Amino acid sequence: MIFTHLAQTDLRRLYEFLRQRGPDAVGRAKNAIVEAIGLLEAHQKAGRLIENDFRDWAIRFGKGGYLARYSVLI
């Protein structure tokens, strides 16, 4: 799995935001994201196709969630 520089920046920003919400929020978010991304490794075409071979994968977290945009590298 390869994360773009933008994705890495977004994750750092998300974790900083959650850190202000409470000490366990970052850990719970990381677990949700890692688990969801792990499912994608096994089922690469599970996400909704959007355009140019990119897909969206919804990650549930709390009352809402996050959206992972990805493409499968062959």
ABEGO torsion letter per residue (X at the ends): XBBBAAAAAAAAAAAAAAAAAEAAAAAAAAAAAAAAAAAAAABAAABBBABGGBBBBBBBBEABEBBBBBBBBX
